[in-house]
Amino acid sequence: MYCPKKDVRLAVMILLPLLALLFLFIYGFIIWSLRVSFTDWNGILPNMTWVGFDNYKLLFSSQRFQTDLRNTFFFTIFFIAICIFGGFSLSYLLYSKLKGEALFRTIYLFPLSLSFVVTGVLWRWIFSPEVGLNALLRMIGFKAEFGWFTSTYSIGGFNVALIALILAASWQYMGYTMAMFLAGLRGIPDQLIESAQIDGAGEFMIIQKIILPIIKPITFSAMIVLGHVSLKIFDLAYAMTGKGPAFVTDFPGLFMFETTFRGNHYAEGAAISIMMLLLVALVIVPYLYSTFREENR
């Protein structure tokens, strides 16, 4: 299709300011943070003395950062698993012509309209050691003294206090995966399901052999989005638990915030932010690569 040069120049002129701002405020600041992470800036006044990888060596020798990485790993695994399994289960119920579908769909999607800060405040009250769930259990006769997000008990490196955060985050994002799966289920031809039923396939076999393979790209996309959310988690943990006793609910985002803006260790904070960027890139880049390959086949 022919496009006049005048229209091309006009399009470039319109997009150029936006692209300039994009590169300045995103890629420019990423490059600046990378530069700062190799310096000795540890105070209010800038100190751009080059120290190489000293900040990264200090970071990986930090017990707190090691705990943060373990917390991020366990949080990501359970958060994705609960959202994927729960979201698919809810979407299949709605797909199966559940009565009151519109009402239930609205209820499932409602938590997604809240910010993580609101979710954190709400679930902080629910899991409070003094009120909330513990108070309810005591009212019905149980001796409920569990600390929930204040517990320092761990199982194989998994801090039990993370359960409260995982449940809160899953509650908010399960509706998102439900909506994605429901859209995929709606796109499956009815004739395909009916043919399988005529051939004698049961419901479990239809799910395993037909539905799951068809919605596999949706599952992969949902996992990428959820992984991205979990790897840069900050606001939910900050509003709900903070870093917790002995860093049981600490994450790299919290560590970076306290190191940079409370401790004024800007170089170390920049190193933490770069490590968070690399963690997110490990999830996003393979997804973008696979998407690009599929589009160019």
C-alpha positions in Angstrom: 0.0 0.0 0.0 1.4 3.4 -1.1 1.9 5.9 1.7 2.9 9.5 0.6 6.1 10.9 2.1 4.2 13.8 3.5 2.1 11.5 5.7 5.2 9.6 6.8 6.9 12.8 7.9 3.8 13.9 9.7 3.6 10.6 11.6 7.2 10.8 12.6 6.8 14.4 13.8 3.8 13.3 15.9 5.5 10.2 17.4 8.9 11.8 17.9 8.1 13.7 21.2 6.5 10.6 22.7 9.4 8.4 21.7 11.9 10.9 23.1 10.0 11.0 26.5 9.9 7.1 26.4 13.6 6.8 26.0 14.4 9.5 28.5 12.1 8.4 31.4 12.4 4.7 30.9 15.6 3.6 29.1 17.5 6.7 30.2 16.8 6.1 33.9 17.6 2.4 33.5 21.0 3.3 32.1 21.4 5.9 34.9 20.5 3.3 37.6 23.0 0.9 36.1 25.7 3.6 36.1 24.9 4.5 39.8 25.1 0.8 40.8 28.8 0.7 39.9 29.6 3.8 42.1 30.2 4.6 45.8 27.1 6.8 46.2 26.2 6.3 49.8 24.9 9.6 51.0 22.7 12.6 50.1 25.4 14.1 47.9 26.3 12.2 44.8 29.6 10.3 44.8 30.2 8.8 41.3 33.5 7.1 42.3 33.7 3.9 40.3 33.8 0.8 42.5 32.9 -1.9 39.8 30.9 -4.9 41.1 31.5 -4.2 44.8 27.8 -3.3 45.4 26.7 -6.5 43.7 29.2 -8.6 45.8 27.9 -6.9 48.9 24.3 -7.5 47.8 24.7 -11.2 47.3 26.6 -11.7 50.5 23.7 -10.0 52.4 21.6 -12.4 54.4 18.5 -10.2 53.8 18.9 -10.3 50.0 19.3 -14.1 50.1 16.1 -14.3 52.1 14.3 -11.9 49.7 15.2 -14.1 46.7 13.9 -17.2 48.5 10.7 -15.4 49.4 10.3 -14.2 45.8 10.8 -17.7 44.5 8.2 -19.3 46.8 5.7 -16.4 46.5 5.9 -16.6 42.7 5.5 -20.4 42.5 2.4 -20.6 44.8 0.9 -17.3 43.5 1.0 -18.5 39.9 -0.2 -22.0 40.8 -3.2 -20.8 42.8 -4.2 -18.2 40.3 -3.9 -20.6 37.3 -5.8 -23.5 39.0 -8.3 -21.3 40.7 -8.9 -19.1 37.7 -9.5 -22.1 35.4 -11.8 -23.7 37.9 -13.9 -20.5 38.2 -14.0 -20.0 34.4 -15.1 -23.6 33.8 -17.9 -23.2 36.3 -19.1 -20.1 34.4 -18.5 -21.9 31.1 -20.7 -24.7 32.3 -23.8 -22.4 32.3 -23.8 -21.8 36.0 -26.9 -20.0 37.2 -26.4 -16.4 38.0 -23.3 -16.3 35.8 -23.3 -12.5 35.4 -23.4 -12.0 39.2 -20.6 -14.5 39.9 -18.5 -13.0 37.1 -18.8 -9.6 38.6 -18.0 -10.9 42.1 -14.9 -12.7 40.8 -13.6 -9.7 38.9 -14.3 -7.2 41.7 -11.0 -7.6 43.6 -9.1 -6.8 40.4 -10.5 -3.2 40.6 -8.8 -2.6 43.9 -5.2 -1.5 44.3 -2.7 -3.7 46.1 -2.6 -1.1 48.9 -6.3 -1.5 49.6 -6.0 -5.3 49.4 -3.0 -5.2 51.8 -4.9 -3.1 54.4 -8.0 -5.4 54.1 -6.1 -8.7 54.5 -3.9 -7.2 57.2 -7.0 -6.9 59.3 -8.2 -10.4 58.3 -4.9 -12.0 59.3 -4.2 -9.8 62.4 -3.1 -12.0 65.4 -5.6 -10.1 67.6 -8.7 -9.6 65.5 -10.0 -10.9 62.1 -9.7 -14.6 61.5 -8.2 -15.4 64.9 -11.0 -13.6 66.7 -13.6 -15.5 64.6 -12.0 -18.8 65.5 -12.0 -17.9 69.2 -15.6 -17.0 69.0 -16.6 -20.5 67.9 -14.5 -22.1 70.5 -11.0 -22.6 69.0 -7.8 -21.5 70.7 -6.5 -19.4 67.9 -3.1 -17.8 68.6 -1.4 -18.2 65.2 0.7 -15.2 64.3 0.1 -15.5 60.5 2.3 -12.9 58.9 4.2 -12.4 62.2 5.2 -16.0 62.4 9.0 -16.8 62.0 8.4 -20.5 61.4 9.8 -21.9 58.1 9.6 -25.2 56.3 12.5 -26.0 53.9 13.2 -22.3 53.4 9.5 -21.4 53.0 8.5 -18.8 55.5 5.0 -19.7 56.7 4.2 -15.9 57.1 4.2 -15.8 53.2 0.9 -17.7 53.2 -1.1 -14.6 54.2 0.5 -12.6 51.3 0.1 -15.4 48.8 -3.6 -15.7 49.7 -4.2 -11.9 49.4 -2.4 -11.6 46.1 -4.2 -14.7 44.7 -7.6 -13.3 45.8 -7.0 -10.2 43.8 -5.6 -11.7 40.6 -7.7 -14.9 40.4 -10.4 -13.0 38.7 -7.9 -11.8 36.0 -7.0 -15.4 35.1 -10.7 -16.4 35.3 -11.5 -13.7 32.7 -8.7 -14.9 30.4 -9.6 -18.5 30.6 -13.3 -17.8 30.1 -12.6 -15.8 26.9 -10.6 -18.8 25.7 -13.3 -21.3 26.6 -15.9 -19.2 24.8 -13.8 -19.4 21.7 -13.9 -23.3 21.6 -16.4 -24.5 18.9 -19.4 -26.3 20.5 -19.2 -28.8 17.7 -15.8 -30.0 18.9 -17.1 -30.7 22.4 -20.2 -32.3 21.2 -18.3 -34.6 18.8 -16.1 -35.7 21.7 -19.2 -36.4 23.9 -20.7 -38.5 21.1 -17.5 -40.5 20.9 -17.9 -41.3 24.6 -15.4 -38.9 26.1 -16.1 -38.0 29.7 -15.8 -34.5 31.1 -12.3 -35.0 32.5 -11.1 -36.4 29.2 -12.6 -33.4 27.3 -10.8 -31.1 29.6 -7.5 -33.0 29.4 -7.4 -33.7 25.7 -9.3 -30.8 24.1 -9.7 -27.8 26.4 -6.3 -27.6 28.0 -4.3 -27.9 24.7 -6.5 -25.3 23.1 -6.1 -22.7 25.9 -2.4 -23.5 26.4 -1.3 -20.1 24.9 -3.6 -18.3 27.3 -2.2 -20.3 30.2 1.3 -19.3 29.1 0.4 -15.6 28.8 -1.3 -15.6 32.2 1.8 -17.2 33.8 4.0 -14.5 32.2 1.8 -11.6 33.5 1.5 -13.2 37.0 5.2 -13.9 37.1 5.9 -10.2 36.2 3.6 -9.1 39.0 5.1 -11.3 41.6 8.7 -10.5 40.8 8.3 -6.8 41.4 5.8 -7.0 44.3 6.1 -4.1 46.7 2.8 -2.3 47.5 1.0 -5.3 48.8 3.8 -6.4 51.1 4.5 -2.8 52.2 0.8 -2.1 53.1 0.1 -5.6 54.6 3.1 -6.8 56.5 6.3 -4.8 55.8 9.5 -6.8 55.9 8.2 -8.7 58.9 10.3 -10.1 61.8 13.5 -11.6 60.6 12.6 -10.6 57.0 10.0 -13.4 56.7 7.8 -11.3 54.4 10.6 -9.2 52.8 11.0 -8.8 49.1 13.7 -7.1 46.9 11.3 -4.1 46.3 11.0 -3.4 50.0 14.8 -3.9 50.4 15.4 -1.4 47.6 13.0 1.1 49.0 14.5 1.1 52.5 18.1 1.0 51.2 17.7 3.9 48.8 15.2 6.3 50.4 15.6 5.6 54.1 19.3 4.6 54.3 20.5 6.9 51.5 22.6 4.1 50.0 21.8 5.0 46.5 24.4 2.8 44.8 23.3 -0.4 46.6 19.7 0.5 46.0 20.4 0.9 42.3 22.1 -2.5 42.3 18.9 -4.1 43.8 16.7 -2.4 41.2 19.0 -3.7 38.4 18.7 -7.2 39.8 14.9 -6.9 39.9 15.0 -5.7 36.3 17.0 -8.8 35.4 14.6 -11.1 37.2 11.6 -9.6 35.3 13.6 -9.8 32.0 14.1 -13.5 32.6 10.4 -13.9 32.4 9.4 -11.3 29.8 12.2 -11.8 27.2 11.5 -15.5 26.4 7.8 -14.7 26.1 8.4 -11.8 23.7 10.8 -14.0 21.7 8.3 -16.9 21.4 5.6 -14.4 20.4 7.8 -12.8 17.7 8.7 -16.2 16.3 5.0 -17.3 16.1 4.0 -14.0 14.3 6.8 -14.5 11.7 6.0 -18.1 10.8 
